[in-house]
């Protein structure tokens, strides 16, 4: 783990740095070999490749000290391009140098990997210009040095084989590392998408990935359910915090499983309150029946928890049906939510219900078919609403 305050390298910077070190190392090794070969043949031009090797390696050390990667890139690419041209000219052109100028094209090749498109084109134009200059300086195919034919032939082998090997090695490393980085990015993307799908409905998550616009839609009819622990404050005082959290977590986890299995959508939890909607974002005509069945199953879960853990553990549930606006607003801590008077009424159905009871509004009562047993509670006075006709949902008939 890096020390506090120290920035870690990005994958892109790390890749470019490593490839540049490889280019410098390969080219320096080639320069050293060329220097020894020319020195053994008594050719004064041995100074040029040796000079490249002696400049290139200290440049790497300089970079390690200053971290000025951009400067090292320009030094390395300029050296490999310029020295290759000068050595080709010193040995007498294309034939006499065994096509030494091929090494100059490591400059534009490296520029493609390390620099911008415009800079890479600049290096290519430079290399091509040097190629033309060398052709004009030595227009014939005669050997303009005193080296034997076998040495010239060896030069061709070393230059063509060496330049090709270095280019192959660089691109092989680049492709391998780029594939590895791409695979890591895919893994991270999958994690992000899984997290997004975990906090948002799948359809909404897809919309957010495809567009930056606010996601909000009008729904003419959905059903909303609220569930809340009865007497939460005294219950919290009678239990240790860890016991209370464990009980709520176990219960809400079971609720989550039920919601997932019945085509409803969990909106969220606030403390001991649990909220669900059916009919949004996926539109289902039987949304009231979906939440009626869900509410009955939730009550069974609560009764089971109360019988094994805490006798005073009880829930109230309220359901209402009506029009809403649903969607995601904001850019941080994204949350799918529903708004409208129908939501407020559903909350009132829960808060004015009784322990262990599922209270539904007239709109939900009318949306349900005869498969559900309901008991008319009568008219109750609800703050902000006045007298409201309600029913208790008892069972599936």
BALOBA-1460 file (C-alpha; in Angstrom, 3 decimals):
// residues 397
<rec num="1" residu="x" x="0.000" y="0.000" z="0.000"/>
<rec num="2" residu="x" x="1.496" y="3.381" z="-0.963"/>
<rec num="3" residu="x" x="2.274" y="5.892" z="1.784"/>
<rec num="4" residu="x" x="-0.394" y="8.468" z="2.591"/>
<rec num="5" residu="x" x="-0.284" y="11.317" z="0.098"/>
<rec num="6" residu="x" x="1.583" y="9.353" z="-2.560"/>
<rec num="7" residu="x" x="-0.309" y="8.894" z="-5.802"/>
<rec num="8" residu="x" x="-0.163" y="5.512" z="-7.425"/>
<rec num="9" residu="x" x="0.486" y="5.214" z="-11.148"/>
<rec num="10" residu="x" x="-2.409" y="4.570" z="-13.456"/>
<rec num="11" residu="x" x="-2.363" y="1.402" z="-15.554"/>
<rec num="12" residu="x" x="-1.780" y="3.504" z="-18.668"/>
<rec num="13" residu="x" x="1.232" y="5.331" z="-17.206"/>
<rec num="14" residu="x" x="2.663" y="2.088" z="-15.853"/>
<rec num="15" residu="x" x="2.293" y="0.425" z="-19.257"/>
<rec num="16" residu="x" x="3.949" y="3.309" z="-21.105"/>
<rec num="17" residu="x" x="6.766" y="3.482" z="-18.576"/>
<rec num="18" residu="x" x="7.521" y="-0.234" z="-18.792"/>
<rec num="19" residu="x" x="7.413" y="-0.240" z="-22.588"/>
<rec num="20" residu="x" x="9.736" y="2.751" z="-22.741"/>
<rec num="21" residu="x" x="12.191" y="0.996" z="-20.444"/>
<rec num="22" residu="x" x="12.010" y="-2.077" z="-22.694"/>
<rec num="23" residu="x" x="12.597" y="0.045" z="-25.809"/>
<rec num="24" residu="x" x="15.564" y="1.779" z="-24.182"/>
<rec num="25" residu="x" x="16.992" y="-1.497" z="-22.891"/>
<rec num="26" residu="x" x="16.621" y="-3.361" z="-26.206"/>
<rec num="27" residu="x" x="17.966" y="-0.450" z="-28.236"/>
<rec num="28" residu="x" x="20.870" y="0.123" z="-25.842"/>
<rec num="29" residu="x" x="21.778" y="-3.565" z="-26.012"/>
<rec num="30" residu="x" x="21.616" y="-3.420" z="-29.835"/>
<rec num="31" residu="x" x="23.743" y="-0.286" z="-29.823"/>
<rec num="32" residu="x" x="26.338" y="-1.936" z="-27.614"/>
<rec num="33" residu="x" x="26.477" y="-5.014" z="-29.874"/>
<rec num="34" residu="x" x="26.769" y="-2.837" z="-32.966"/>
<rec num="35" residu="x" x="29.546" y="-0.842" z="-31.353"/>
<rec num="36" residu="x" x="31.531" y="-3.984" z="-30.576"/>
<rec num="37" residu="x" x="31.000" y="-5.399" z="-34.095"/>
<rec num="38" residu="x" x="32.154" y="-2.177" z="-35.786"/>
<rec num="39" residu="x" x="35.073" y="-1.823" z="-33.407"/>
<rec num="40" residu="x" x="36.170" y="-5.384" z="-34.188"/>
<rec num="41" residu="x" x="35.953" y="-4.591" z="-37.901"/>
<rec num="42" residu="x" x="38.071" y="-1.449" z="-37.419"/>
<rec num="43" residu="x" x="35.248" y="0.858" z="-38.464"/>
<rec num="44" residu="x" x="35.456" y="4.320" z="-36.801"/>
<rec num="45" residu="x" x="31.674" y="4.611" z="-36.835"/>
<rec num="46" residu="x" x="31.589" y="2.315" z="-33.784"/>
<rec num="47" residu="x" x="31.489" y="5.498" z="-31.700"/>
<rec num="48" residu="x" x="27.888" y="6.276" z="-32.753"/>
<rec num="49" residu="x" x="26.095" y="3.145" z="-31.459"/>
<rec num="50" residu="x" x="28.290" y="3.138" z="-28.344"/>
<rec num="51" residu="x" x="27.367" y="6.765" z="-27.764"/>
<rec num="52" residu="x" x="23.670" y="5.865" z="-28.000"/>
<rec num="53" residu="x" x="24.062" y="3.064" z="-25.454"/>
<rec num="54" residu="x" x="26.008" y="5.330" z="-23.079"/>
<rec num="55" residu="x" x="23.398" y="8.144" z="-23.319"/>
<rec num="56" residu="x" x="20.328" y="5.927" z="-23.197"/>
<rec num="57" residu="x" x="21.152" y="4.128" z="-19.954"/>
<rec num="58" residu="x" x="21.911" y="7.297" z="-17.945"/>
<rec num="59" residu="x" x="18.658" y="8.735" z="-19.298"/>
<rec num="60" residu="x" x="16.815" y="5.836" z="-17.643"/>
<rec num="61" residu="x" x="18.577" y="6.594" z="-14.365"/>
<rec num="62" residu="x" x="17.678" y="10.273" z="-14.779"/>
<rec num="63" residu="x" x="14.020" y="9.351" z="-15.202"/>
<rec num="64" residu="x" x="14.046" y="7.141" z="-12.127"/>
<rec num="65" residu="x" x="15.314" y="10.155" z="-10.190"/>
<rec num="66" residu="x" x="13.061" y="12.892" z="-11.616"/>
<rec num="67" residu="x" x="10.034" y="10.897" z="-12.891"/>
<rec num="68" residu="x" x="9.965" y="13.097" z="-16.005"/>
<rec num="69" residu="x" x="8.590" y="10.410" z="-18.298"/>
<rec num="70" residu="x" x="7.711" y="12.760" z="-21.163"/>
<rec num="71" residu="x" x="11.314" y="14.037" z="-21.385"/>
<rec num="72" residu="x" x="12.708" y="10.487" z="-21.409"/>
<rec num="73" residu="x" x="10.330" y="9.551" z="-24.237"/>
<rec num="74" residu="x" x="11.598" y="12.395" z="-26.413"/>
<rec num="75" residu="x" x="15.251" y="11.611" z="-25.605"/>
<rec num="76" residu="x" x="14.904" y="7.919" z="-26.446"/>
<rec num="77" residu="x" x="12.897" y="8.363" z="-29.647"/>
<rec num="78" residu="x" x="15.083" y="11.202" z="-30.925"/>
<rec num="79" residu="x" x="18.254" y="9.226" z="-30.198"/>
<rec num="80" residu="x" x="17.128" y="6.032" z="-31.911"/>
<rec num="81" residu="x" x="15.969" y="7.988" z="-34.974"/>
<rec num="82" residu="x" x="18.983" y="10.315" z="-35.261"/>
<rec num="83" residu="x" x="21.750" y="7.829" z="-34.437"/>
<rec num="84" residu="x" x="20.328" y="5.282" z="-36.916"/>
<rec num="85" residu="x" x="20.453" y="7.871" z="-39.698"/>
<rec num="86" residu="x" x="23.932" y="9.076" z="-38.804"/>
<rec num="87" residu="x" x="25.284" y="5.529" z="-38.625"/>
<rec num="88" residu="x" x="23.689" y="4.671" z="-41.969"/>
<rec num="89" residu="x" x="25.358" y="7.718" z="-43.518"/>
<rec num="90" residu="x" x="28.716" y="6.988" z="-41.854"/>
<rec num="91" residu="x" x="28.749" y="3.454" z="-43.258"/>
<rec num="92" residu="x" x="27.933" y="4.616" z="-46.791"/>
<rec num="93" residu="x" x="24.181" y="4.497" z="-47.337"/>
<rec num="94" residu="x" x="21.664" y="1.685" z="-47.583"/>
<rec num="95" residu="x" x="23.921" y="-1.051" z="-48.876"/>
<rec num="96" residu="x" x="27.095" y="-0.223" z="-46.962"/>
<rec num="97" residu="x" x="25.210" y="-0.048" z="-43.648"/>
<rec num="98" residu="x" x="23.063" y="-3.112" z="-44.306"/>
<rec num="99" residu="x" x="19.852" y="-1.005" z="-44.136"/>
<rec num="100" residu="x" x="20.824" y="0.528" z="-40.797"/>
<rec num="101" residu="x" x="18.179" y="3.231" z="-41.326"/>
<rec num="102" residu="x" x="15.491" y="0.645" z="-40.453"/>
<rec num="103" residu="x" x="16.231" y="1.341" z="-36.776"/>
<rec num="104" residu="x" x="15.169" y="4.962" z="-37.323"/>
<rec num="105" residu="x" x="11.570" y="3.795" z="-37.676"/>
<rec num="106" residu="x" x="11.530" y="2.730" z="-34.026"/>
<rec num="107" residu="x" x="11.066" y="6.467" z="-33.481"/>
<rec num="108" residu="x" x="7.612" y="6.794" z="-35.099"/>
<rec num="109" residu="x" x="6.631" y="3.320" z="-33.862"/>
<rec num="110" residu="x" x="7.467" y="4.355" z="-30.306"/>
<rec num="111" residu="x" x="5.716" y="7.693" z="-30.818"/>
<rec num="112" residu="x" x="2.501" y="5.852" z="-31.708"/>
<rec num="113" residu="x" x="2.731" y="4.026" z="-28.377"/>
<rec num="114" residu="x" x="3.899" y="6.873" z="-26.169"/>
<rec num="115" residu="x" x="2.959" y="10.237" z="-27.713"/>
<rec num="116" residu="x" x="-0.019" y="11.956" z="-29.303"/>
<rec num="117" residu="x" x="-1.223" y="11.255" z="-32.840"/>
<rec num="118" residu="x" x="0.179" y="14.569" z="-34.074"/>
<rec num="119" residu="x" x="3.585" y="13.927" z="-32.494"/>
<rec num="120" residu="x" x="3.683" y="10.398" z="-33.934"/>
<rec num="121" residu="x" x="3.012" y="11.781" z="-37.415"/>
<rec num="122" residu="x" x="5.854" y="14.238" z="-36.862"/>
<rec num="123" residu="x" x="8.270" y="11.419" z="-36.066"/>
<rec num="124" residu="x" x="7.111" y="9.498" z="-39.142"/>
<rec num="125" residu="x" x="7.667" y="12.502" z="-41.399"/>
<rec num="126" residu="x" x="11.118" y="12.969" z="-39.877"/>
<rec num="127" residu="x" x="12.059" y="9.306" z="-40.428"/>
<rec num="128" residu="x" x="10.816" y="9.390" z="-44.027"/>
<rec num="129" residu="x" x="12.701" y="12.623" z="-44.663"/>
<rec num="130" residu="x" x="15.918" y="11.094" z="-43.364"/>
<rec num="131" residu="x" x="15.267" y="8.082" z="-45.596"/>
<rec num="132" residu="x" x="15.042" y="10.401" z="-48.633"/>
<rec num="133" residu="x" x="18.133" y="12.376" z="-47.580"/>
<rec num="134" residu="x" x="20.139" y="9.165" z="-47.305"/>
<rec num="135" residu="x" x="18.922" y="8.082" z="-50.755"/>
<rec num="136" residu="x" x="19.943" y="11.418" z="-52.264"/>
<rec num="137" residu="x" x="23.332" y="11.346" z="-50.546"/>
<rec num="138" residu="x" x="24.095" y="7.819" z="-51.815"/>
<rec num="139" residu="x" x="22.110" y="7.420" z="-55.066"/>
<rec num="140" residu="x" x="23.968" y="4.311" z="-56.238"/>
<rec num="141" residu="x" x="24.017" y="0.831" z="-54.704"/>
<rec num="142" residu="x" x="27.787" y="0.687" z="-54.357"/>
<rec num="143" residu="x" x="29.538" y="-0.096" z="-51.080"/>
<rec num="144" residu="x" x="31.285" y="3.078" z="-49.910"/>
<rec num="145" residu="x" x="33.413" y="1.532" z="-47.173"/>
<rec num="146" residu="x" x="36.177" y="-1.020" z="-46.918"/>
<rec num="147" residu="x" x="34.135" y="-3.709" z="-45.177"/>
<rec num="148" residu="x" x="34.050" y="-7.222" z="-46.691"/>
<rec num="149" residu="x" x="30.897" y="-8.585" z="-48.314"/>
<rec num="150" residu="x" x="30.241" y="-11.025" z="-45.498"/>
<rec num="151" residu="x" x="30.220" y="-8.121" z="-43.030"/>
<rec num="152" residu="x" x="27.697" y="-6.205" z="-45.168"/>
<rec num="153" residu="x" x="25.520" y="-9.319" z="-45.364"/>
<rec num="154" residu="x" x="25.780" y="-9.714" z="-41.587"/>
<rec num="155" residu="x" x="24.699" y="-6.080" z="-41.231"/>
<rec num="156" residu="x" x="21.549" y="-6.781" z="-43.228"/>
<rec num="157" residu="x" x="20.733" y="-9.765" z="-41.014"/>
<rec num="158" residu="x" x="21.388" y="-7.840" z="-37.806"/>
<rec num="159" residu="x" x="19.451" y="-4.770" z="-38.869"/>
<rec num="160" residu="x" x="16.399" y="-6.473" z="-40.373"/>
<rec num="161" residu="x" x="16.264" y="-9.158" z="-37.694"/>
<rec num="162" residu="x" x="17.065" y="-6.840" z="-34.777"/>
<rec num="163" residu="x" x="14.653" y="-4.041" z="-35.692"/>
<rec num="164" residu="x" x="11.902" y="-6.567" z="-36.391"/>
<rec num="165" residu="x" x="12.541" y="-8.403" z="-33.102"/>
<rec num="166" residu="x" x="12.439" y="-5.204" z="-31.038"/>
<rec num="167" residu="x" x="9.229" y="-4.060" z="-32.762"/>
<rec num="168" residu="x" x="7.666" y="-7.493" z="-32.281"/>
<rec num="169" residu="x" x="8.654" y="-7.587" z="-28.617"/>
<rec num="170" residu="x" x="7.234" y="-4.140" z="-27.911"/>
<rec num="171" residu="x" x="3.915" y="-4.776" z="-29.592"/>
<rec num="172" residu="x" x="3.595" y="-8.243" z="-28.080"/>
<rec num="173" residu="x" x="4.061" y="-6.761" z="-24.609"/>
<rec num="174" residu="x" x="1.662" y="-3.917" z="-25.423"/>
<rec num="175" residu="x" x="-1.086" y="-6.256" z="-26.666"/>
<rec num="176" residu="x" x="-0.675" y="-8.607" z="-23.699"/>
<rec num="177" residu="x" x="-0.772" y="-5.833" z="-21.102"/>
<rec num="178" residu="x" x="-3.564" y="-3.991" z="-22.881"/>
<rec num="179" residu="x" x="-5.619" y="-7.192" z="-22.873"/>
<rec num="180" residu="x" x="-4.902" y="-7.650" z="-19.161"/>
<rec num="181" residu="x" x="-5.939" y="-4.069" z="-18.392"/>
<rec num="182" residu="x" x="-9.077" y="-4.524" z="-20.497"/>
<rec num="183" residu="x" x="-9.968" y="-7.677" z="-18.563"/>
<rec num="184" residu="x" x="-9.475" y="-5.862" z="-15.247"/>
<rec num="185" residu="x" x="-11.665" y="-3.011" z="-16.482"/>
<rec num="186" residu="x" x="-14.365" y="-5.504" z="-17.472"/>
<rec num="187" residu="x" x="-14.225" y="-7.030" z="-13.994"/>
<rec num="188" residu="x" x="-14.559" y="-3.592" z="-12.386"/>
<rec num="189" residu="x" x="-17.356" y="-2.679" z="-14.801"/>
<rec num="190" residu="x" x="-19.195" y="-5.885" z="-13.918"/>
<rec num="191" residu="x" x="-18.825" y="-5.038" z="-10.225"/>
<rec num="192" residu="x" x="-20.143" y="-1.515" z="-10.828"/>
<rec num="193" residu="x" x="-23.094" y="-2.796" z="-12.851"/>
<rec num="194" residu="x" x="-23.856" y="-5.418" z="-10.205"/>
<rec num="195" residu="x" x="-23.772" y="-2.723" z="-7.515"/>
<rec num="196" residu="x" x="-25.970" y="-0.421" z="-9.614"/>
<rec num="197" residu="x" x="-28.443" y="-3.236" z="-10.250"/>
<rec num="198" residu="x" x="-28.466" y="-3.996" z="-6.534"/>
<rec num="199" residu="x" x="-29.533" y="-0.472" z="-5.560"/>
<rec num="200" residu="x" x="-31.740" y="0.328" z="-8.557"/>
<rec num="201" residu="x" x="-34.322" y="-1.581" z="-10.608"/>
<rec num="202" residu="x" x="-32.686" y="-3.259" z="-13.618"/>
<rec num="203" residu="x" x="-34.676" y="-1.212" z="-16.148"/>
<rec num="204" residu="x" x="-33.752" y="2.067" z="-14.409"/>
<rec num="205" residu="x" x="-30.090" y="1.060" z="-14.179"/>
<rec num="206" residu="x" x="-30.044" y="0.476" z="-17.945"/>
<rec num="207" residu="x" x="-31.609" y="3.889" z="-18.565"/>
<rec num="208" residu="x" x="-29.021" y="5.603" z="-16.399"/>
<rec num="209" residu="x" x="-26.168" y="3.835" z="-18.193"/>
<rec num="210" residu="x" x="-27.498" y="4.937" z="-21.588"/>
<rec num="211" residu="x" x="-28.415" y="8.521" z="-20.680"/>
<rec num="212" residu="x" x="-27.464" y="11.286" z="-18.231"/>
<rec num="213" residu="x" x="-31.008" y="12.673" z="-18.201"/>
<rec num="214" residu="x" x="-33.222" y="12.573" z="-15.133"/>
<rec num="215" residu="x" x="-35.250" y="9.361" z="-14.989"/>
<rec num="216" residu="x" x="-38.835" y="10.096" z="-13.926"/>
<rec num="217" residu="x" x="-42.119" y="8.721" z="-15.235"/>
<rec num="218" residu="x" x="-45.817" y="9.099" z="-14.511"/>
<rec num="219" residu="x" x="-47.758" y="5.967" z="-13.499"/>
<rec num="220" residu="x" x="-51.547" y="6.078" z="-13.528"/>
<rec num="221" residu="x" x="-51.927" y="3.255" z="-11.036"/>
<rec num="222" residu="x" x="-49.503" y="1.469" z="-8.731"/>
<rec num="223" residu="x" x="-49.748" y="0.022" z="-5.246"/>
<rec num="224" residu="x" x="-47.532" y="1.130" z="-2.356"/>
<rec num="225" residu="x" x="-46.857" y="-0.780" z="0.861"/>
<rec num="226" residu="x" x="-45.417" y="0.484" z="4.137"/>
<rec num="227" residu="x" x="-44.455" y="-1.802" z="7.016"/>
<rec num="228" residu="x" x="-43.310" y="-0.537" z="10.389"/>
<rec num="229" residu="x" x="-42.358" y="-2.010" z="13.761"/>
<rec num="230" residu="x" x="-44.995" y="-1.364" z="16.421"/>
<rec num="231" residu="x" x="-43.568" y="0.269" z="19.543"/>
<rec num="232" residu="x" x="-40.064" y="0.474" z="18.167"/>
<rec num="233" residu="x" x="-38.745" y="2.830" z="20.878"/>
<rec num="234" residu="x" x="-39.640" y="0.642" z="23.870"/>
<rec num="235" residu="x" x="-38.507" y="-2.438" z="21.949"/>
<rec num="236" residu="x" x="-35.129" y="-0.782" z="21.297"/>
<rec num="237" residu="x" x="-34.803" y="0.046" z="24.979"/>
<rec num="238" residu="x" x="-35.457" y="-3.573" z="25.983"/>
<rec num="239" residu="x" x="-32.829" y="-5.073" z="23.658"/>
<rec num="240" residu="x" x="-29.102" y="-4.659" z="23.239"/>
<rec num="241" residu="x" x="-28.258" y="-2.663" z="20.068"/>
<rec num="242" residu="x" x="-26.659" y="-5.678" z="18.445"/>
<rec num="243" residu="x" x="-29.724" y="-7.829" z="19.175"/>
<rec num="244" residu="x" x="-32.046" y="-5.200" z="17.724"/>
<rec num="245" residu="x" x="-29.974" y="-4.775" z="14.575"/>
<rec num="246" residu="x" x="-29.686" y="-8.523" z="14.108"/>
<rec num="247" residu="x" x="-33.452" y="-8.963" z="14.473"/>
<rec num="248" residu="x" x="-34.230" y="-6.197" z="11.991"/>
<rec num="249" residu="x" x="-31.594" y="-7.445" z="9.567"/>
<rec num="250" residu="x" x="-32.932" y="-10.995" z="9.665"/>
<rec num="251" residu="x" x="-36.510" y="-9.809" z="9.168"/>
<rec num="252" residu="x" x="-35.749" y="-7.296" z="6.409"/>
<rec num="253" residu="x" x="-33.533" y="-9.802" z="4.610"/>
<rec num="254" residu="x" x="-36.447" y="-12.211" z="4.518"/>
<rec num="255" residu="x" x="-38.675" y="-9.363" z="3.309"/>
<rec num="256" residu="x" x="-36.150" y="-8.684" z="0.522"/>
<rec num="257" residu="x" x="-36.356" y="-12.297" z="-0.605"/>
<rec num="258" residu="x" x="-40.148" y="-12.116" z="-0.712"/>
<rec num="259" residu="x" x="-40.099" y="-8.847" z="-2.665"/>
<rec num="260" residu="x" x="-37.689" y="-10.281" z="-5.244"/>
<rec num="261" residu="x" x="-39.838" y="-13.370" z="-5.752"/>
<rec num="262" residu="x" x="-43.139" y="-11.536" z="-6.256"/>
<rec num="263" residu="x" x="-42.375" y="-8.901" z="-8.946"/>
<rec num="264" residu="x" x="-42.460" y="-5.987" z="-6.522"/>
<rec num="265" residu="x" x="-39.763" y="-3.335" z="-6.077"/>
<rec num="266" residu="x" x="-38.221" y="-2.435" z="-2.739"/>
<rec num="267" residu="x" x="-37.941" y="1.339" z="-2.383"/>
<rec num="268" residu="x" x="-35.931" y="1.260" z="0.794"/>
<rec num="269" residu="x" x="-35.792" y="1.180" z="4.566"/>
<rec num="270" residu="x" x="-35.716" y="4.136" z="6.927"/>
<rec num="271" residu="x" x="-34.953" y="2.924" z="10.426"/>
<rec num="272" residu="x" x="-37.625" y="0.361" z="11.222"/>
<rec num="273" residu="x" x="-39.844" y="1.294" z="8.248"/>
<rec num="274" residu="x" x="-39.934" y="-0.788" z="5.064"/>
<rec num="275" residu="x" x="-41.377" y="0.490" z="1.754"/>
<rec num="276" residu="x" x="-42.329" y="-1.441" z="-1.389"/>
<rec num="277" residu="x" x="-44.053" y="-0.568" z="-4.673"/>
<rec num="278" residu="x" x="-45.659" y="-2.781" z="-7.314"/>
<rec num="279" residu="x" x="-46.510" y="-1.610" z="-10.827"/>
<rec num="280" residu="x" x="-43.402" y="0.538" z="-11.221"/>
<rec num="281" residu="x" x="-41.002" y="0.603" z="-12.934"/>
<rec num="282" residu="x" x="-42.451" y="-2.531" z="-14.533"/>
<rec num="283" residu="x" x="-46.143" y="-2.024" z="-15.170"/>
<rec num="284" residu="x" x="-48.303" y="-4.892" z="-13.891"/>
<rec num="285" residu="x" x="-52.124" y="-4.733" z="-13.953"/>
<rec num="286" residu="x" x="-52.309" y="-6.973" z="-10.860"/>
<rec num="287" residu="x" x="-50.059" y="-4.765" z="-8.713"/>
<rec num="288" residu="x" x="-52.591" y="-4.623" z="-5.864"/>
<rec num="289" residu="x" x="-52.774" y="-8.425" z="-5.716"/>
<rec num="290" residu="x" x="-48.961" y="-8.621" z="-5.774"/>
<rec num="291" residu="x" x="-48.671" y="-6.451" z="-2.644"/>
<rec num="292" residu="x" x="-51.627" y="-8.144" z="-0.935"/>
<rec num="293" residu="x" x="-49.916" y="-11.519" z="-1.266"/>
<rec num="294" residu="x" x="-46.592" y="-9.978" z="-0.226"/>
<rec num="295" residu="x" x="-48.099" y="-8.356" z="2.875"/>
<rec num="296" residu="x" x="-49.610" y="-11.650" z="4.045"/>
<rec num="297" residu="x" x="-46.264" y="-13.399" z="3.596"/>
<rec num="298" residu="x" x="-44.480" y="-10.607" z="5.458"/>
<rec num="299" residu="x" x="-46.823" y="-11.020" z="8.402"/>
<rec num="300" residu="x" x="-46.016" y="-14.726" z="8.520"/>
<rec num="301" residu="x" x="-42.313" y="-13.859" z="8.684"/>
<rec num="302" residu="x" x="-42.950" y="-11.427" z="11.560"/>
<rec num="303" residu="x" x="-45.087" y="-13.948" z="13.458"/>
<rec num="304" residu="x" x="-42.329" y="-16.546" z="13.103"/>
<rec num="305" residu="x" x="-39.711" y="-14.085" z="14.357"/>
<rec num="306" residu="x" x="-41.883" y="-13.080" z="17.304"/>
<rec num="307" residu="x" x="-42.482" y="-16.682" z="18.318"/>
<rec num="308" residu="x" x="-38.772" y="-17.545" z="18.346"/>
<rec num="309" residu="x" x="-37.086" y="-14.300" z="19.392"/>
<rec num="310" residu="x" x="-39.194" y="-11.487" z="20.833"/>
<rec num="311" residu="x" x="-42.882" y="-11.813" z="21.777"/>
<rec num="312" residu="x" x="-43.333" y="-8.011" z="21.557"/>
<rec num="313" residu="x" x="-41.996" y="-7.926" z="17.987"/>
<rec num="314" residu="x" x="-44.942" y="-6.861" z="15.776"/>
<rec num="315" residu="x" x="-45.490" y="-4.945" z="12.535"/>
<rec num="316" residu="x" x="-48.211" y="-2.738" z="11.110"/>
<rec num="317" residu="x" x="-48.670" y="-2.770" z="7.330"/>
<rec num="318" residu="x" x="-50.574" y="-0.330" z="5.143"/>
<rec num="319" residu="x" x="-51.315" y="-0.472" z="1.393"/>
<rec num="320" residu="x" x="-52.772" y="2.113" z="-0.963"/>
<rec num="321" residu="x" x="-53.305" y="2.232" z="-4.732"/>
<rec num="322" residu="x" x="-53.144" y="5.293" z="-6.958"/>
<rec num="323" residu="x" x="-51.147" y="7.432" z="-9.386"/>
<rec num="324" residu="x" x="-47.517" y="8.351" z="-8.693"/>
<rec num="325" residu="x" x="-44.381" y="9.732" z="-10.272"/>
<rec num="326" residu="x" x="-41.432" y="7.374" z="-9.953"/>
<rec num="327" residu="x" x="-37.781" y="7.687" z="-10.869"/>
<rec num="328" residu="x" x="-34.284" y="8.730" z="-9.847"/>
<rec num="329" residu="x" x="-33.233" y="12.298" z="-9.164"/>
<rec num="330" residu="x" x="-29.814" y="13.734" z="-8.326"/>
<rec num="331" residu="x" x="-26.367" y="12.459" z="-9.234"/>
<rec num="332" residu="x" x="-25.002" y="10.995" z="-5.986"/>
<rec num="333" residu="x" x="-26.292" y="8.192" z="-3.757"/>
<rec num="334" residu="x" x="-28.771" y="7.241" z="-6.463"/>
<rec num="335" residu="x" x="-32.092" y="6.005" z="-5.182"/>
<rec num="336" residu="x" x="-35.276" y="4.920" z="-6.962"/>
<rec num="337" residu="x" x="-38.274" y="6.538" z="-5.321"/>
<rec num="338" residu="x" x="-41.983" y="7.247" z="-5.807"/>
<rec num="339" residu="x" x="-43.819" y="10.507" z="-5.118"/>
<rec num="340" residu="x" x="-47.418" y="11.559" z="-4.924"/>
<rec num="341" residu="x" x="-50.460" y="11.716" z="-2.705"/>
<rec num="342" residu="x" x="-50.945" y="7.955" z="-3.126"/>
<rec num="343" residu="x" x="-47.629" y="7.442" z="-1.292"/>
<rec num="344" residu="x" x="-48.723" y="9.686" z="1.587"/>
<rec num="345" residu="x" x="-52.003" y="7.797" z="1.857"/>
<rec num="346" residu="x" x="-50.181" y="4.460" z="1.964"/>
<rec num="347" residu="x" x="-48.036" y="5.787" z="4.802"/>
<rec num="348" residu="x" x="-51.187" y="6.850" z="6.660"/>
<rec num="349" residu="x" x="-52.691" y="3.382" z="6.115"/>
<rec num="350" residu="x" x="-49.685" y="1.944" z="7.939"/>
<rec num="351" residu="x" x="-49.484" y="4.505" z="10.754"/>
<rec num="352" residu="x" x="-53.240" y="4.201" z="11.519"/>
<rec num="353" residu="x" x="-53.248" y="0.403" z="11.307"/>
<rec num="354" residu="x" x="-53.168" y="-1.943" z="14.301"/>
<rec num="355" residu="x" x="-50.397" y="-4.303" z="15.480"/>
<rec num="356" residu="x" x="-50.309" y="-7.425" z="13.349"/>
<rec num="357" residu="x" x="-52.829" y="-5.985" z="10.880"/>
<rec num="358" residu="x" x="-52.706" y="-5.102" z="7.170"/>
<rec num="359" residu="x" x="-54.830" y="-2.041" z="6.492"/>
<rec num="360" residu="x" x="-55.790" y="-1.190" z="2.920"/>
<rec num="361" residu="x" x="-57.535" y="1.814" z="1.388"/>
<rec num="362" residu="x" x="-60.705" y="1.804" z="-0.707"/>
<rec num="363" residu="x" x="-58.665" y="2.079" z="-3.921"/>
<rec num="364" residu="x" x="-56.705" y="-1.057" z="-3.042"/>
<rec num="365" residu="x" x="-59.843" y="-2.849" z="-1.878"/>
<rec num="366" residu="x" x="-61.494" y="-2.135" z="-5.226"/>
<rec num="367" residu="x" x="-58.380" y="-3.199" z="-7.168"/>
<rec num="368" residu="x" x="-58.339" y="-6.630" z="-5.521"/>
<rec num="369" residu="x" x="-60.380" y="-9.547" z="-6.798"/>
<rec num="370" residu="x" x="-62.412" y="-11.983" z="-4.742"/>
<rec num="371" residu="x" x="-59.398" y="-14.151" z="-3.923"/>
<rec num="372" residu="x" x="-58.598" y="-12.089" z="-0.826"/>
<rec num="373" residu="x" x="-60.545" y="-12.048" z="2.427"/>
<rec num="374" residu="x" x="-61.084" y="-8.510" z="3.735"/>
<rec num="375" residu="x" x="-62.859" y="-7.184" z="6.798"/>
<rec num="376" residu="x" x="-64.356" y="-3.708" z="6.625"/>
<rec num="377" residu="x" x="-62.857" y="-1.687" z="9.455"/>
<rec num="378" residu="x" x="-65.057" y="1.294" z="8.834"/>
<rec num="379" residu="x" x="-64.269" y="4.966" z="8.589"/>
<rec num="380" residu="x" x="-61.248" y="6.355" z="10.387"/>
<rec num="381" residu="x" x="-60.125" y="9.943" z="10.624"/>
<rec num="382" residu="x" x="-56.753" y="10.484" z="8.989"/>
<rec num="383" residu="x" x="-54.804" y="13.698" z="9.422"/>
<rec num="384" residu="x" x="-54.873" y="15.727" z="6.227"/>
<rec num="385" residu="x" x="-57.429" y="13.376" z="4.669"/>
<rec num="386" residu="x" x="-60.451" y="13.444" z="6.955"/>
<rec num="387" residu="x" x="-62.748" y="10.411" z="7.198"/>
<rec num="388" residu="x" x="-61.387" y="7.492" z="5.124"/>
<rec num="389" residu="x" x="-63.001" y="4.107" z="4.510"/>
<rec num="390" residu="x" x="-60.543" y="1.234" z="5.218"/>
<rec num="391" residu="x" x="-60.386" y="-2.570" z="5.326"/>
<rec num="392" residu="x" x="-58.181" y="-5.125" z="7.030"/>
<rec num="393" residu="x" x="-56.660" y="-7.713" z="4.677"/>
<rec num="394" residu="x" x="-56.995" y="-11.068" z="6.417"/>
<rec num="395" residu="x" x="-56.001" y="-13.916" z="4.103"/>
<rec num="396" residu="x" x="-56.078" y="-15.470" z="0.647"/>
<rec num="397" residu="x" x="-59.383" y="-17.273" z="0.187"/>
